[in-house]
Structure formats: C-alpha cells, structure tokens
Amino acid sequence: MKKIINIFAAAAAMLSLASCEAVIDSVTKNPVFEFAGTTVYDGQSAFLGTAATCKIGWKTDNSDIVYLQYDENGKNCKATFTLNNNLVTDVKITATNLDDATVNPFEGTITVAPWKLVIFQKVDGKWEQVSREDEDYFLWSERKVGGSNSFKVQMQYLKANGSYADIDVVTYKLKLNDKGKHEITWAGDVLSDSQAGESTKCSMEFTLDQAPASTKSVTAKLGTKTHEIKILAK
C-alpha cells in the first residue's frame, strides 16, 4: 500500500511539474501586455510590460493616436497616446510572437480619454467646483460666498457617458515602483515654488484671499498635452 501511495505521489508531482512548465511556456510565448482593457489619458505614455521572452512585433489600428517605441527585439515597448479631438477613443494594439507563428497574436484595447483642469473651493470642509463646467476659467465673482480662501486645481478626465471624474493618479507602469507613476509638470502664478515643476500629484492647492488684480492661470502638462485654466477677477 505504501508503495502504491508513493507511486501516486510521484505521479502527482510529475503532473504538477508538467502543468507548471506548460504555464511557464505559455506565458513566455504569448505576448500579452499590460494596460489592455484600461483607460489612459491624452498625452501620457505607458510602458506595455510583458512576460513574453520571444521577439515581438507591434502594431496599432490608429497610428495617429498611438506612437509605439521599442528595441530591436520588440522589448521595452512604450506607447504614447495623443488625441486629435476631445472624444473618448478606443485604440487597438496587437503584439505578435515573431519566433513562433503558431502562437496567436494578442490584441488589447485601450481607452484614451481627454482631460481638463477645474478649480474647486473648500466650503464647510468640502471641495465644491467653482469653475464653469465647459469653460477653462474661474470667475472670482462666482466663488462660494462664505466659503474658505482655500482652492485647488484638479485634473479631470472625460468618461464614456459624457461626465467628468477626478484623476487620482496617472500610471506609467501597472507594476508600481519608483517609476510607476507618470509625472505632470505644473506651472502657475498662484502656485508656490515648491509646487511648480514635475510632480505625480494630479491636483494642487492654493490660497486666494481676494480678487486677482490681473488674470492668473495654472497649467498642467502631461506628456505631450498641456492644459490651462485661468482665474479672472470678473
């Protein structure tokens, strides 16, 4: 009986080993890449990481929006997304195993979303939007009277249903590490010196005690795309 048990154990171990080897073989041969099925933002770059060890061929169905850069073996692929309109757009990227024609290509769809800047005012401890929904400016006269002098400029992206939502983080690599987040370059005469420049923050707070004597503005640059919002006295 003990011998039979040992035989079954050995067989199970062999099957387990064979199964693991099959999984590893599949992973290294199939050029599945990260970011498929996710949303990225206009102007940003994304590292299309893959565990495949084969030589990879890349292509996209919309080269006007997607620019692909990679080495001679198709590794270290970086995609840069740039919209030419203010529409949420799906793009397809295909990765092909160039070493083994029997492996089916992997096609991933990525949604590219436009974004904008909006201004919020802190009122009773909560942030309320005070810039106009479809305009790139904030009128001082339209602030919440009785609210605080604390404001923030926030990046928002356009959703497929036509509404906007706050951007919390712009991801460059899905496996987050020191370089996992995309940097945004901030500038503006209401920002402090420490706030201006590159940052992974998608919003910046500032204080405004009275109507500006002249037009002020804040800009955010994400990769290839820059947006500006102005602060007007009236």
ABEGO torsion letter per residue (X at the ends): XAAAAAAAAAAAAAAAAAAAAAAAAAAAABBBBBGBGBBBBBGBBBBBBBABABBBBBBBABAAABBBBBBAAGBGBBBBBBBABABBBBBBBBBBBAABAABBBBBBBBBBBBBBBBBBBBBGGBBBBABBAABABBBAAABBBGBBABBBBBBBBBBAAGBBBBBABBBABABBBAAABBBBBBBEAABBAAABEBBABABBBBBBABBBABBBBBBBBBEABBBBBBBBAX
